[in-house]
Amino acid sequence: MDIVSLGGESAALDADHGFDSDTFKQFISFDVGDGDPIYYHSVGKLYRQPGGEIIAGVEALVSNRLVKMEGNKAEAVCRTLVIYRDPDTGEILQQEDGSHIIREYPYIEARFELKDKRLVIHTEGLSGPHQNGHYGLARVRNDKVFAQRSGATTFFYWTLYGEVETPIGKVWFNEAYNGSTAPDVPDVMVMNRYGTLPAFAGMGDGFMQPPAARIDSYDDLPEHLREYVAEYAPSHCAPPADDAEIEALKEQYLGDHPPEAPKSAAPDKLSNE
């Protein structure tokens, strides 16, 4: 099994990225919660670059849960579902056979470590389906995470760059996340992603910008999204339950016959994209 490794630690050991013990706790609570599952729901657009043509609408559901926090270390589990929609009608984009055009992360394990004034994040997770219908496993280490305070508000921003060799050539991406947390104000986050377009969108580069809102109860998510999850992706109603589920997911998704993408009646007319 090939494992893709991305990122690294590039900052000096004494670099000041704005973190201390209080800011570290704030980031953990903001990103993965305090023990019960939290959700980030995002809606945005995928654009072709250069030119800015809108290719698709993007809707994502991220579920996170803090597993353990001890001193300057924390662990969490996560799961993510990305749905691509027709930018005009909002209908889910589909392949010719009716398969939904999605990107799924069945599990992500995240470890956080405060090193003096720096935060280092380690993740391992599955992602797919890729063009061949299979899923891949990636491990990421990232210390390009920064915190800054302004009054009662704390801003977080972090970036990740990657290049991956695939059967159709090298793909690249540069992701930048920006979030803020403040007393009595809902947490928000925005991802800006430049890079190679998803396969369904054709050749070239693109830009994606989905802002996200934190939602603490699954029942408070939009009804249409909960209905989609219930019918097509029921595991995404919560993060993975435990290590046993994660091991089962690895065996299931990294095998020769991983689960297929959700499917419904094929569209009468495929998107021109």
QUIVEN-V364483 format. One record per residue. N is the residue number from 0. RES is the residue in one letter. D_FIRST is the distance of its C-alpha to the first C-alpha in whole Angstrom. Layout:
BEGIN
N,RES,D_FIRST / N,RES,D_FIRST
END
This chain:
BEGIN
0,M,0 / 1,D,4 / 2,I,6 / 3,V,10 / 4,S,13 / 5,L,16 / 6,G,20 / 7,G,21 / 8,E,25 / 9,S,27 / 10,A,31 / 11,A,33 / 12,L,33 / 13,D,37 / 14,A,36 / 15,D,38 / 16,H,35 / 17,G,38 / 18,F,36 / 19,D,38 / 20,S,38 / 21,D,40 / 22,T,38 / 23,F,34 / 24,K,36 / 25,Q,37 / 26,F,33 / 27,I,31 / 28,S,34 / 29,F,34 / 30,D,30 / 31,V,29 / 32,G,32 / 33,D,34 / 34,G,32 / 35,D,33 / 36,P,31 / 37,I,32 / 38,Y,31 / 39,Y,31 / 40,H,32 / 41,S,32 / 42,V,34 / 43,G,34 / 44,K,33 / 45,L,31 / 46,Y,33 / 47,R,33 / 48,Q,33 / 49,P,36 / 50,G,39 / 51,G,38 / 52,E,37 / 53,I,36 / 54,I,33 / 55,A,32 / 56,G,33 / 57,V,30 / 58,E,30 / 59,A,28 / 60,L,28 / 61,V,26 / 62,S,27 / 63,N,26 / 64,R,28 / 65,L,28 / 66,V,27 / 67,K,29 / 68,M,31 / 69,E,33 / 70,G,35 / 71,N,33 / 72,K,29 / 73,A,28 / 74,E,25 / 75,A,24 / 76,V,22 / 77,C,22 / 78,R,21 / 79,T,22 / 80,L,23 / 81,V,25 / 82,I,27 / 83,Y,28 / 84,R,32 / 85,D,35 / 86,P,37 / 87,D,40 / 88,T,40 / 89,G,37 / 90,E,35 / 91,I,32 / 92,L,30 / 93,Q,29 / 94,Q,27 / 95,E,30 / 96,D,29 / 97,G,29 / 98,S,26 / 99,H,26 / 100,I,25 / 101,I,23 / 102,R,20 / 103,E,19 / 104,Y,17 / 105,P,17 / 106,Y,17 / 107,I,17 / 108,E,18 / 109,A,21 / 110,R,22 / 111,F,26 / 112,E,28 / 113,L,31 / 114,K,32 / 115,D,36 / 116,K,36 / 117,R,32 / 118,L,30 / 119,V,26 / 120,I,23 / 121,H,20 / 122,T,18 / 123,E,14 / 124,G,14 / 125,L,12 / 126,S,14 / 127,G,15 / 128,P,16 / 129,H,15 / 130,Q,17 / 131,N,15 / 132,G,15 / 133,H,12 / 134,Y,11 / 135,G,9 / 136,L,8 / 137,A,11 / 138,R,13 / 139,V,17 / 140,R,20 / 141,N,23 / 142,D,26 / 143,K,28 / 144,V,30 / 145,F,34 / 146,A,36 / 147,Q,40 / 148,R,43 / 149,S,46 / 150,G,48 / 151,A,47 / 152,T,44 / 153,T,40 / 154,F,38 / 155,F,35 / 156,Y,33 / 157,W,29 / 158,T,27 / 159,L,24 / 160,Y,23 / 161,G,20 / 162,E,19 / 163,V,15 / 164,E,15 / 165,T,14 / 166,P,15 / 167,I,19 / 168,G,19 / 169,K,19 / 170,V,20 / 171,W,21 / 172,F,23 / 173,N,25 / 174,E,26 / 175,A,29 / 176,Y,30 / 177,N,33 / 178,G,35 / 179,S,38 / 180,T,39 / 181,A,43 / 182,P,45 / 183,D,46 / 184,V,44 / 185,P,41 / 186,D,38 / 187,V,36 / 188,M,34 / 189,V,33 / 190,M,30 / 191,N,30 / 192,R,27 / 193,Y,28 / 194,G,25 / 195,T,24 / 196,L,25 / 197,P,23 / 198,A,22 / 199,F,25 / 200,A,28 / 201,G,28 / 202,M,27 / 203,G,28 / 204,D,28 / 205,G,29 / 206,F,30 / 207,M,30 / 208,Q,32 / 209,P,32 / 210,P,34 / 211,A,33 / 212,A,36 / 213,R,35 / 214,I,36 / 215,D,36 / 216,S,37 / 217,Y,35 / 218,D,38 / 219,D,39 / 220,L,36 / 221,P,38 / 222,E,38 / 223,H,37 / 224,L,33 / 225,R,34 / 226,E,35 / 227,Y,32 / 228,V,29 / 229,A,31 / 230,E,31 / 231,Y,28 / 232,A,25 / 233,P,27 / 234,S,24 / 235,H,25 / 236,C,29 / 237,A,27 / 238,P,24 / 239,P,22 / 240,A,25 / 241,D,23 / 242,D,20 / 243,A,20 / 244,E,19 / 245,I,16 / 246,E,15 / 247,A,16 / 248,L,15 / 249,K,11 / 250,E,11 / 251,Q,13 / 252,Y,12 / 253,L,8 / 254,G,10 / 255,D,11 / 256,H,14 / 257,P,14 / 258,P,17 / 259,E,19 / 260,A,21 / 261,P,25 / 262,K,27 / 263,S,31 / 264,A,34 / 265,A,33 / 266,P,35 / 267,D,38 / 268,K,38 / 269,L,34 / 270,S,34 / 271,N,35 / 272,E,32
END
